[in-house]
Each structure stands twice: as structure tokens, then as C-alpha cells.
Amino acid sequence: MENTALKLLETLATKLDTTTEYVWSVLIKQAPISAITNVSYLIISIIVPILLWKLHSYFYRQKMYESEYSEFVITLMGALTLLTLICLGVGIALIPSIISGLFNPEYWALQQILSYLK
């Protein structure tokens, strides 16, 4: 570990009134939990576009795009599509954290410590 990361870990351990080894072990145990949380977010961000497509199909079959509510429906679908794309982008960006959290928790813990140094 870098000296600055080690100092940060020691400072954190001192503030928590515990040892550096304990804080490190807690961080390593947190890695799979964080990865599973990120996997669930990724799954949700994949399911939502499917539901959005079903909603679009429903509106299309009901001819809502040609009704008096067309402006509202188009605005709603546009906003939901934009929100879905943002969530999907975040979900895809979480993939490296998922992989490191599940398969290399020490690296994940080190990345968490180093992110606080920036």
C-alpha cells in the first residue's frame, strides 16, 4: 500500500478506536456486499428499459401518440427514456467495481481508501 493510504487507514483506525488490521478486514468484508448491491442496481437498470419498451408498446397500441394526450405522452416517454439511459450508463460504469469487489476484495478496499485521498 502507498504510504498515504496507510496513513489514512491508520488515522481512520485511530478515530474509530480500533486497529488498522480490523479496519482493513472490515473493508475486505464490505467488498462483496458492495458488489452485490451494484449487481442489483445493474439488473434493475436492465429491467427498466424492458418495462419502458412495454409501456411504449401499450401507448402505441392504444393510439395515445395520436390522441389529445399526445404531447404529455411524448414528453413522459422522452423523460423516462433519458432517465433510463442515465441509469443504464451508471450501471455499466459499475461493472469494474462489481468485478473487483467479487473477485479481488483487497484491490477494491485499496481503491476505496485511495478514492478518499483524491
KETOR-28407 format. One line per field, with one value per atom (N, C-alpha, C, O): residue in one letter; atom name; z, x, y. Coordinates in pm, 1 decimal, decimal comma, padded with zeros to 6 digits. Each point is the difference from the previous one (the first is absolute). Layout:
aa c(A; ...)
at c(CA; ...)
pz c(Z; ...)
px c(X; ...)
py c(Y; ...)
//
This chain:
aa c(M; M; M; M; E; E; E; E; N; N; N; N; T; T; T; T; A; A; A; A; L; L; L; L; K; K; K; K; L; L; L; L; L; L; L; L; E; E; E; E; T; T; T; T; L; L; L; L; A; A; A; A; T; T; T; T; K; K; K; K; L; L; L; L; D; D; D; D; T; T; T; T; T; T; T; T; T; T; T; T; E; E; E; E; Y; Y; Y; Y; V; V; V; V; W; W; W; W; S; S; S; S; V; V; V; V; L; L; L; L; I; I; I; I; K; K; K; K; Q; Q; Q; Q; A; A; A; A; P; P; P; P; I; I; I; I; S; S; S; S; A; A; A; A; I; I; I; I; T; T; T; T; N; N; N; N; V; V; V; V; S; S; S; S; Y; Y; Y; Y; L; L; L; L; I; I; I; I; I; I; I; I; S; S; S; S; I; I; I; I; I; I; I; I; V; V; V; V; P; P; P; P; I; I; I; I; L; L; L; L; L; L; L; L; W; W; W; W; K; K; K; K; L; L; L; L; H; H; H; H; S; S; S; S; Y; Y; Y; Y; F; F; F; F; Y; Y; Y; Y; R; R; R; R; Q; Q; Q; Q; K; K; K; K; M; M; M; M; Y; Y; Y; Y; E; E; E; E; S; S; S; S; E; E; E; E; Y; Y; Y; Y; S; S; S; S; E; E; E; E; F; F; F; F; V; V; V; V; I; I; I; I; T; T; T; T; L; L; L; L; M; M; M; M; G; G; G; G; A; A; A; A; L; L; L; L; T; T; T; T; L; L; L; L; L; L; L; L; T; T; T; T; L; L; L; L; I; I; I; I; C; C; C; C; L; L; L; L; G; G; G; G; V; V; V; V; G; G; G; G; I; I; I; I; A; A; A; A; L; L; L; L; I; I; I; I; P; P; P; P; S; S; S; S; I; I; I; I; I; I; I; I; S; S; S; S; G; G; G; G; L; L; L; L; F; F; F; F; N; N; N; N; P; P; P; P; E; E; E; E; Y; Y; Y; Y; W; W; W; W; A; A; A; A; L; L; L; L; Q; Q; Q; Q; Q; Q; Q; Q; I; I; I; I; L; L; L; L; S; S; S; S; Y; Y; Y; Y; L; L; L; L; K; K; K; K)
at c(N; CA; C; O; N; CA; C; O; N; CA; C; O; N; CA; C; O; N; CA; C; O; N; CA; C; O; N; CA; C; O; N; CA; C; O; N; CA; C; O; N; CA; C; O; N; CA; C; O; N; CA; C; O; N; CA; C; O; N; CA; C; O; N; CA; C; O; N; CA; C; O; N; CA; C; O; N; CA; C; O; N; CA; C; O; N; CA; C; O; N; CA; C; O; N; CA; C; O; N; CA; C; O; N; CA; C; O; N; CA; C; O; N; CA; C; O; N; CA; C; O; N; CA; C; O; N; CA; C; O; N; CA; C; O; N; CA; C; O; N; CA; C; O; N; CA; C; O; N; CA; C; O; N; CA; C; O; N; CA; C; O; N; CA; C; O; N; CA; C; O; N; CA; C; O; N; CA; C; O; N; CA; C; O; N; CA; C; O; N; CA; C; O; N; CA; C; O; N; CA; C; O; N; CA; C; O; N; CA; C; O; N; CA; C; O; N; CA; C; O; N; CA; C; O; N; CA; C; O; N; CA; C; O; N; CA; C; O; N; CA; C; O; N; CA; C; O; N; CA; C; O; N; CA; C; O; N; CA; C; O; N; CA; C; O; N; CA; C; O; N; CA; C; O; N; CA; C; O; N; CA; C; O; N; CA; C; O; N; CA; C; O; N; CA; C; O; N; CA; C; O; N; CA; C; O; N; CA; C; O; N; CA; C; O; N; CA; C; O; N; CA; C; O; N; CA; C; O; N; CA; C; O; N; CA; C; O; N; CA; C; O; N; CA; C; O; N; CA; C; O; N; CA; C; O; N; CA; C; O; N; CA; C; O; N; CA; C; O; N; CA; C; O; N; CA; C; O; N; CA; C; O; N; CA; C; O; N; CA; C; O; N; CA; C; O; N; CA; C; O; N; CA; C; O; N; CA; C; O; N; CA; C; O; N; CA; C; O; N; CA; C; O; N; CA; C; O; N; CA; C; O; N; CA; C; O; N; CA; C; O; N; CA; C; O; N; CA; C; O; N; CA; C; O; N; CA; C; O; N; CA; C; O; N; CA; C; O; N; CA; C; O; N; CA; C; O; N; CA; C; O; N; CA; C; O; N; CA; C; O; N; CA; C; O; N; CA; C; O; N; CA; C; O; N; CA; C; O; N; CA; C; O; N; CA; C; O; N; CA; C; O; N; CA; C; O; N; CA; C; O)
pz c(00000,0; 00000,0; 00000,0; 00051,2; -00109,6; 00002,3; 00142,3; 00083,2; -00057,4; 00134,3; 00037,8; 00114,0; -00208,9; 00031,1; 00028,5; 00088,1; -00161,4; 00024,7; 00136,4; 00072,8; -00038,9; 00130,5; 00112,8; 00103,5; -00123,4; 00101,3; 00015,8; 00111,3; -00223,8; 00006,5; 00074,9; 00080,8; -00107,5; 00068,2; 00149,5; 00081,8; -00046,2; 00141,6; 00068,2; 00113,8; -00183,0; 00055,5; 00022,0; 00102,9; -00200,8; 00012,9; 00116,5; 00076,5; -00063,7; 00110,4; 00135,1; 00096,0; -00088,2; 00124,2; 00036,5; 00116,0; -00216,4; 00026,0; 00042,9; 00078,8; -00129,1; 00036,9; 00124,7; 00045,3; 00009,6; 00120,5; -00019,1; 00081,8; -00191,4; -00031,0; -00073,2; -00015,0; -00029,5; -00067,3; -00151,3; -00055,5; -00007,9; -00145,6; -00064,7; -00101,7; 00159,6; -00055,9; 00001,8; -00093,5; 00199,8; 00009,1; -00106,9; -00065,5; 00048,3; -00101,6; -00138,9; -00082,5; 00057,6; -00129,2; -00021,4; -00109,6; 00213,2; -00014,3; -00023,3; -00074,1; 00136,7; -00022,4; -00144,4; -00063,8; 00013,7; -00139,5; -00096,1; -00099,0; 00126,6; -00086,1; 00006,4; -00101,4; 00220,0; 00011,7; -00069,8; -00046,2; 00038,5; -00063,8; -00152,3; -00065,6; 00009,0; -00145,8; -00066,0; -00093,5; 00136,2; -00065,5; 00022,4; -00086,9; 00201,5; 00027,3; -00097,6; -00056,0; 00036,8; -00094,7; -00142,6; -00077,0; 00042,4; -00133,6; -00023,7; -00108,1; 00206,5; -00014,3; -00011,4; -00077,3; 00152,2; -00012,6; -00139,9; -00059,4; 00006,7; -00135,1; -00105,2; -00100,7; 00122,1; -00092,6; -00001,5; -00106,2; 00223,5; 00004,3; -00072,6; -00068,9; 00083,2; -00073,4; -00150,1; -00077,4; 00035,6; -00141,4; -00054,7; -00110,8; 00186,7; -00043,3; -00014,2; -00097,0; 00192,0; -00007,7; -00121,8; -00068,7; 00042,4; -00114,0; -00133,4; -00105,0; 00107,0; -00121,4; -00011,3; -00110,6; 00222,3; -00001,2; -00036,3; -00070,9; 00117,8; -00023,3; -00148,8; -00040,7; -00043,6; -00142,6; -00062,3; -00091,2; 00139,5; -00050,3; 00035,8; -00083,2; 00207,1; 00041,5; -00075,6; -00033,3; 00006,6; -00076,1; -00141,9; -00054,2; -00005,9; -00133,5; 00001,7; -00091,7; 00194,4; 00012,5; 00015,1; -00057,6; 00133,5; 00015,4; -00133,0; -00034,9; -00038,5; -00132,1; -00092,4; -00072,1; 00074,5; -00083,5; 00038,8; -00087,0; 00215,2; 00047,3; -00051,1; -00053,0; 00069,1; -00047,3; -00150,9; -00049,7; -00022,4; -00145,1; -00040,4; -00089,7; 00155,9; -00030,6; 00034,3; -00069,0; 00173,5; 00041,0; -00078,6; 00023,8; -00117,8; -00082,5; 00085,2; -00032,9; 00141,7; 00089,2; -00063,1; 00036,8; -00132,8; -00065,8; -00096,6; -00044,5; 00012,1; -00092,1; 00070,8; -00065,4; 00196,6; 00073,8; 00048,7; -00031,9; 00109,3; 00056,8; 00105,1; 00036,9; 00011,0; 00100,7; -00063,4; 00070,9; -00200,8; -00068,9; 00050,5; 00016,2; 00008,5; 00048,4; 00135,8; 00023,7; 00063,8; 00132,2; -00011,4; 00065,4; -00148,0; -00014,8; -00060,5; 00044,7; -00145,3; -00063,0; 00099,2; 00007,1; 00069,1; 00101,2; 00108,4; 00041,6; 00003,7; 00101,4; -00048,9; 00071,3; -00191,7; -00053,8; -00022,4; 00022,8; -00066,9; -00017,2; 00131,6; 00008,8; 00093,2; 00131,8; 00058,1; 00055,6; -00068,8; 00051,3; -00076,9; 00058,7; -00187,9; -00079,8; 00042,1; 00014,6; 00005,1; 00043,9; 00136,7; 00020,7; 00072,0; 00132,4; -00007,6; 00070,4; -00155,1; -00017,4; -00057,2; 00044,6; -00142,4; -00058,1; 00102,0; 00002,3; 00080,8; 00105,0; 00098,2; 00035,8; 00007,4; 00095,1; -00061,6; 00067,7; -00194,5; -00067,5; -00012,1; 00015,2; -00042,5; -00005,5; 00133,4; 00005,7; 00101,5; 00134,0; 00030,1; 00056,4; -00094,3; 00022,1; -00073,0; 00054,8; -00177,4; -00076,9; 00061,3; 00000,9; 00050,0; 00063,1; 00128,7; 00043,8; 00017,2; 00124,2; -00022,2; 00095,9; -00220,1; -00028,1; 00053,6; 00061,4; -00081,2; 00057,3; 00152,6; 00056,3; 00009,3; 00146,3; 00041,2; 00101,6; -00179,6; 00028,5; -00010,8; 00087,7; -00195,3; -00023,0; 00108,9; 00055,3; -00024,2; 00102,6; 00138,4; 00081,8; -00053,9; 00130,3; 00023,5; 00112,4; -00219,7; 00014,3; -00009,1; 00073,6; -00163,5; -00027,8; 00058,4; 00007,4; 00034,1; 00059,0; 00105,9; -00023,5; 00139,0; 00100,0; 00056,8; 00042,2; -00041,1; 00050,0; -00090,6; 00047,8; -00178,1; -00095,5; 00017,2; -00003,8; 00022,6; 00019,6; 00124,1; -00003,1; 00111,9; 00124,6; -00019,1; 00048,5; -00120,0; -00026,3; -00085,6; 00024,0; -00123,5; -00083,5; 00082,7; -00024,0; 00120,7; 00086,0; 00083,4; 00016,7; 00035,0; 00079,9; -00088,1; 00038,4; -00156,5; -00089,3; -00053,1; -00030,9; 00019,5; -00047,2; 00101,3; -00037,5; 00165,1; 00101,7; -00002,1; 00054,3; -00116,7; -00007,0; -00109,1; 00003,4; -00098,3; -00113,3; 00038,1; -00083,4)
px c(00083,3; -00083,3; 00088,0; 00111,9; -00165,8; 00072,8; 00005,2; -00085,7; 00188,7; 00015,0; -00118,7; -00046,3; -00003,6; -00112,9; -00125,6; -00078,1; 00057,7; -00116,9; 00012,5; -00098,4; 00218,6; 00022,0; -00022,8; -00057,0; 00101,2; -00022,3; -00149,0; -00049,1; -00022,1; -00143,7; -00069,1; -00089,9; 00131,6; -00057,3; 00030,3; -00086,6; 00207,6; 00036,4; -00080,3; -00044,2; 00025,6; -00079,1; -00144,1; -00060,3; 00005,9; -00136,5; -00011,5; -00096,2; 00193,6; -00001,2; 00009,9; -00066,0; 00146,7; 00014,0; -00131,3; -00041,1; -00023,9; -00127,5; -00107,5; -00088,1; 00094,2; -00098,7; 00040,4; -00072,5; 00187,8; 00052,3; 00014,1; -00046,0; 00110,5; 00023,7; 00134,0; 00072,9; -00042,0; 00128,3; -00014,6; -00109,6; 00222,0; 00003,2; -00041,5; -00069,4; 00111,1; -00034,5; -00150,4; -00055,9; -00009,0; -00144,9; -00071,3; -00092,1; 00134,2; -00061,1; 00020,2; -00091,3; 00211,5; 00029,0; -00088,7; -00052,3; 00035,2; -00084,1; -00146,6; -00070,7; 00025,7; -00137,5; -00016,7; -00101,4; 00199,9; -00006,1; -00002,7; -00073,0; 00150,1; 00003,0; -00134,5; -00047,6; -00013,3; -00132,1; -00107,8; -00100,2; 00120,2; -00097,5; 00002,9; -00099,9; 00210,4; 00014,1; -00108,0; -00063,7; 00039,0; -00105,8; -00139,5; -00086,5; 00064,8; -00130,1; -00024,2; -00108,8; 00209,7; -00010,6; -00019,1; -00078,1; 00149,2; -00012,3; -00140,6; -00055,9; -00001,2; -00135,8; -00101,6; -00095,3; 00114,7; -00087,1; 00008,6; -00101,7; 00223,5; 00018,0; -00059,5; -00052,7; 00060,1; -00060,8; -00151,1; -00062,3; 00003,9; -00145,2; -00038,0; -00101,9; 00181,9; -00025,5; 00011,9; -00080,7; 00180,6; 00018,1; -00118,5; -00046,7; -00001,4; -00115,7; -00123,0; -00075,0; 00055,0; -00113,2; 00013,9; -00098,2; 00221,1; 00019,1; -00011,2; -00005,7; 00002,5; -00026,4; -00149,9; -00054,0; -00012,5; -00143,2; -00083,6; -00099,9; 00138,9; -00078,1; -00015,9; -00111,0; 00214,7; -00023,8; -00099,6; -00074,5; 00073,6; -00097,5; -00141,4; -00090,6; 00072,6; -00130,9; -00037,8; -00116,7; 00215,1; -00024,6; -00044,4; -00089,4; 00150,2; -00040,2; -00143,8; -00077,4; 00042,3; -00137,5; -00098,6; -00108,7; 00145,0; -00084,5; -00016,8; -00110,1; 00219,1; -00006,6; -00092,2; -00081,4; 00094,2; -00085,8; -00146,6; -00086,9; 00059,2; -00137,0; -00055,1; -00111,0; 00189,9; -00044,4; -00023,0; -00094,2; 00180,4; -00012,0; -00126,9; -00072,3; 00044,9; -00120,8; -00127,0; -00101,3; 00107,1; -00117,0; -00011,6; -00089,9; 00182,6; 00002,9; 00008,6; -00058,9; 00133,0; 00016,2; 00085,1; -00010,8; 00096,3; 00084,6; -00080,6; 00047,7; -00170,4; -00085,1; -00119,0; -00085,1; 00077,0; -00116,2; 00025,1; 00101,2; -00195,9; 00014,4; 00110,9; 00045,1; -00001,6; 00106,9; 00136,9; 00095,8; -00084,6; 00123,8; 00120,5; 00108,2; -00125,1; 00113,3; 00048,2; 00120,2; -00213,7; 00035,9; 00069,2; 00101,6; -00155,9; 00055,9; 00139,5; 00090,6; -00072,9; 00132,0; 00100,4; 00113,4; -00153,2; 00088,9; 00033,5; 00115,2; -00215,8; 00021,9; 00096,3; 00093,2; -00115,0; 00086,9; 00142,0; 00097,3; -00085,7; 00133,2; 00075,1; 00118,4; -00188,2; 00063,2; 00037,8; 00108,6; -00198,4; 00030,1; 00114,8; 00081,8; -00075,5; 00110,4; 00132,6; 00099,7; -00097,9; 00122,6; 00044,9; 00118,0; -00212,4; 00031,5; 00052,0; 00094,3; -00155,7; 00042,7; 00140,4; 00080,4; -00049,6; 00134,6; 00105,6; 00109,4; -00141,7; 00094,1; 00022,6; 00114,0; -00221,3; 00012,5; 00076,5; 00080,3; -00104,3; 00072,0; 00149,2; 00085,3; -00054,9; 00139,9; 00070,1; 00114,4; -00183,2; 00057,2; 00018,3; 00101,7; -00200,4; 00009,5; 00118,1; 00070,1; -00048,0; 00114,4; 00131,0; 00099,1; -00099,0; 00121,2; 00034,3; 00115,0; -00211,9; 00024,3; 00060,0; 00041,1; -00035,6; 00049,2; 00142,2; 00023,4; 00072,3; 00133,7; -00001,0; 00073,7; -00156,7; -00010,3; -00061,2; 00038,9; -00134,0; -00061,4; 00103,6; 00010,4; 00065,9; 00100,7; 00106,7; 00034,5; 00017,8; 00104,3; -00055,6; 00070,4; -00194,1; -00058,9; -00023,2; 00012,4; -00046,5; -00026,0; 00125,9; 00014,6; 00076,4; 00113,7; 00132,4; 00095,6; -00088,3; 00122,4; -00034,6; 00019,7; -00070,6; -00045,8; 00111,9; -00025,5; 00149,1; 00110,3; 00021,9; 00023,3; -00030,8; 00014,1; -00115,4; 00020,7; -00141,9; -00115,7; 00019,5; -00026,2; 00072,1; 00022,2; 00105,6; -00014,6; 00121,5; 00105,2; -00053,2; 00033,2; -00115,6; -00058,6; -00088,8; -00002,8; -00069,2; -00084,3; 00083,8; -00035,8; 00146,4; 00087,9; 00061,1; 00004,2; 00043,4; 00062,7; -00098,8; 00039,0; -00165,3; -00099,7; -00019,8; -00036,7; 00060,2; -00011,9; 00119,0; -00007,7; 00117,1; 00117,8; -00011,2; 00070,7; -00156,9; -00012,9; -00075,2; -00019,5)
py c(-00117,5; 00117,5; 00124,0; 00000,2; 00103,7; 00125,9; 00053,8; -00030,0; 00110,2; 00057,5; 00086,7; -00004,2; 00083,0; 00088,0; -00081,6; 00035,9; -00145,2; -00085,8; -00066,6; -00012,8; -00029,1; -00062,3; 00100,3; -00034,4; 00157,3; 00103,6; 00029,1; 00019,2; -00016,2; 00022,5; -00113,6; 00023,6; -00144,7; -00115,9; 00004,8; -00030,9; 00069,1; 00011,9; 00111,4; -00016,0; 00127,9; 00110,5; -00043,1; 00030,5; -00101,9; -00050,1; -00097,6; 00004,8; -00092,1; -00096,8; 00071,2; -00040,0; 00143,5; 00075,4; 00069,8; 00000,2; 00058,9; 00067,5; -00098,6; 00034,7; -00156,0; -00101,1; -00077,1; -00088,7; 00122,6; -00064,3; -00151,9; -00079,7; 00043,4; -00140,6; -00012,5; 00098,0; -00218,2; -00021,8; 00015,2; -00008,6; 00031,2; 00011,3; -00131,6; -00000,1; -00110,5; -00131,4; -00022,8; -00057,3; 00102,1; -00017,4; 00083,0; -00048,7; 00173,2; 00087,0; -00061,1; 00000,2; -00052,4; -00062,3; -00122,8; -00020,3; -00061,0; -00119,1; 00037,5; -00068,4; 00175,7; 00046,3; 00047,0; -00028,2; 00098,9; 00044,8; -00118,4; 00002,6; -00104,3; -00118,6; -00073,3; -00051,0; 00045,5; -00063,2; 00083,2; -00054,6; 00184,5; 00088,5; -00013,4; 00029,6; -00072,8; -00007,4; -00085,1; 00048,6; -00172,9; -00077,3; 00058,6; -00010,7; 00071,5; 00061,5; 00115,2; 00013,3; 00068,0; 00110,5; -00052,3; 00056,0; -00162,6; -00057,7; -00053,7; 00019,0; -00085,0; -00054,5; 00113,8; -00009,8; 00115,6; 00116,6; 00058,6; 00036,0; -00026,5; 00052,5; -00092,8; 00047,3; -00178,2; -00095,5; 00019,2; -00001,9; 00020,2; 00021,3; 00128,8; 00003,8; 00101,5; 00124,3; -00023,5; 00051,6; -00129,1; -00029,5; -00079,9; 00026,5; -00122,5; -00079,2; 00089,6; -00011,8; 00099,7; 00092,4; 00091,1; 00028,0; 00018,1; 00089,1; -00073,8; 00064,1; -00197,3; -00076,7; -00030,2; -00003,3; -00018,3; -00031,0; 00123,4; -00012,1; 00128,1; 00121,1; 00030,8; 00034,5; -00044,6; 00024,8; -00099,1; 00035,9; -00157,8; -00098,1; 00045,0; -00005,0; 00048,9; 00050,4; 00127,0; 00020,7; 00063,3; 00122,2; -00034,5; 00065,0; -00165,5; -00042,7; -00053,6; 00027,5; -00102,9; -00050,1; 00116,1; -00003,8; 00105,5; 00117,4; 00072,2; 00042,5; -00028,9; 00062,2; -00079,8; 00057,8; -00189,1; -00084,7; 00015,9; 00005,3; 00002,1; 00020,2; 00132,2; 00005,5; 00102,1; 00130,9; -00001,2; 00061,7; -00132,1; -00005,7; -00075,7; 00043,5; -00157,2; -00077,5; 00077,5; -00011,9; 00089,3; 00079,0; 00130,6; 00080,5; -00061,2; 00121,5; 00127,5; 00103,0; -00113,2; 00115,3; 00109,2; 00117,0; -00155,7; 00099,1; 00087,0; 00104,4; -00147,9; 00075,2; 00062,6; 00060,3; -00073,0; 00049,9; 00142,1; 00062,2; -00013,7; 00134,3; 00006,0; 00108,3; -00224,7; -00006,7; -00022,4; -00030,8; 00045,5; -00036,3; 00079,2; -00056,4; 00184,9; 00079,2; -00050,9; -00011,6; -00018,0; -00052,0; -00135,2; -00023,7; -00064,8; -00134,8; 00006,8; -00070,4; 00154,0; 00013,6; 00057,2; -00047,3; 00148,0; 00058,7; -00102,3; -00011,6; -00062,0; -00102,7; -00106,9; -00037,0; -00012,4; -00104,7; 00052,5; -00072,0; 00195,8; 00058,2; 00012,7; -00032,7; 00080,5; 00014,7; -00136,4; -00016,3; -00081,3; -00133,9; -00064,8; -00070,7; 00094,1; -00054,3; 00061,9; -00070,7; 00201,4; 00067,2; -00050,8; -00028,3; 00017,0; -00052,1; -00143,4; -00036,3; -00043,9; -00138,8; -00007,8; -00081,9; 00165,5; 00000,0; 00040,5; -00056,3; 00152,7; 00042,0; -00114,6; -00029,6; -00034,1; -00112,3; -00116,4; -00064,1; 00036,7; -00107,8; 00033,3; -00087,5; 00213,9; 00042,0; -00016,4; -00045,1; 00081,7; -00017,9; -00148,3; -00040,2; -00041,1; -00144,5; -00060,9; -00085,0; 00127,7; -00050,0; 00048,1; -00073,0; 00195,5; 00052,6; -00074,1; 00003,0; -00069,1; -00073,8; -00138,7; -00065,3; 00020,1; -00135,7; -00022,8; -00104,1; 00195,2; -00025,1; -00013,4; -00081,0; 00160,2; -00010,2; -00133,1; -00057,7; 00009,0; -00129,8; -00110,2; -00085,7; 00088,6; -00104,4; 00002,5; -00104,4; 00222,8; 00006,2; -00032,0; -00059,3; 00096,9; -00029,3; -00147,9; -00048,4; -00024,1; -00142,9; -00084,9; -00097,7; 00134,4; -00086,7; 00048,1; -00077,3; 00203,5; 00051,2; 00105,0; 00119,3; -00161,4; 00096,3; 00088,0; 00112,8; -00163,6; 00083,1; 00120,6; 00111,0; -00133,4; 00110,4; 00098,7; 00121,3; -00173,2; 00087,0; 00086,5; 00120,2; -00180,9; 00073,9; 00107,9; 00112,1; -00147,5; 00098,4; 00114,8; 00116,1; -00148,1; 00104,2; 00092,9; 00120,7; -00176,1; 00082,8; 00096,0; 00116,6; -00165,9; 00086,4; 00106,9; 00116,9; -00155,4; 00096,4; 00102,2; 00112,6; -00148,9; 00097,4; 00111,4; 00111,4; -00139,1; 00105,0; 00095,3; 00110,2; -00152,0; 00086,4; 00104,8; 00100,7; -00122,5; 00093,5; 00124,0; 00088,4)
//
